[in-house]
């Protein structure tokens, strides 16, 4: 993986985290957020415990 691909992946990950944060704040189920964003359970669980 080259540097540009790495940056693109990091950007996509950050966008998914931002979207998940908004969805969780709106009260959506974590299973739905996981399905839509493609994030892992650990990412979503960590996010839920930060609030």
C-alpha positions in Angstrom: 0.0 0.0 0.0 1.4 3.4 -1.0 1.2 6.6 1.0 -1.8 8.0 -0.9 -3.8 4.8 -0.4 -3.0 4.9 3.3 -4.2 8.5 3.5 -7.4 7.6 1.6 -8.1 4.7 4.0 -7.5 6.9 7.0 -9.9 9.5 5.6 -12.6 6.9 5.0 -12.2 5.6 8.5 -12.5 9.1 10.0 -15.6 9.7 8.0 -17.1 6.4 9.2 -16.4 7.4 12.8 -18.0 10.8 12.4 -21.1 9.3 10.8 -21.3 6.6 13.6 -21.0 9.3 16.3 -23.9 11.2 14.8 -26.1 8.1 14.4 -25.5 7.0 17.9 -26.3 10.5 19.2 -29.6 10.2 17.4 -30.3 7.0 19.3 -29.8 4.5 16.5 -29.0 0.9 17.4 -25.3 0.1 17.5 -25.9 -3.0 15.3 -27.4 -0.7 12.6 -24.5 1.8 12.9 -22.1 -1.1 12.5 -23.9 -2.4 9.4 -24.1 1.0 7.7 -20.5 2.2 8.5 -18.7 -1.0 8.3 -16.9 -0.3 11.6 -16.0 -3.0 14.1 -17.8 -3.7 17.3 -14.8 -2.4 19.3 -14.9 1.0 17.5 -18.6 1.5 18.2 -18.3 0.3 21.8 -15.4 2.6 22.5 -17.4 5.5 21.0 -20.5 4.7 23.1 -18.4 4.7 26.3 -16.9 8.1 25.5 -20.2 9.8 26.0 
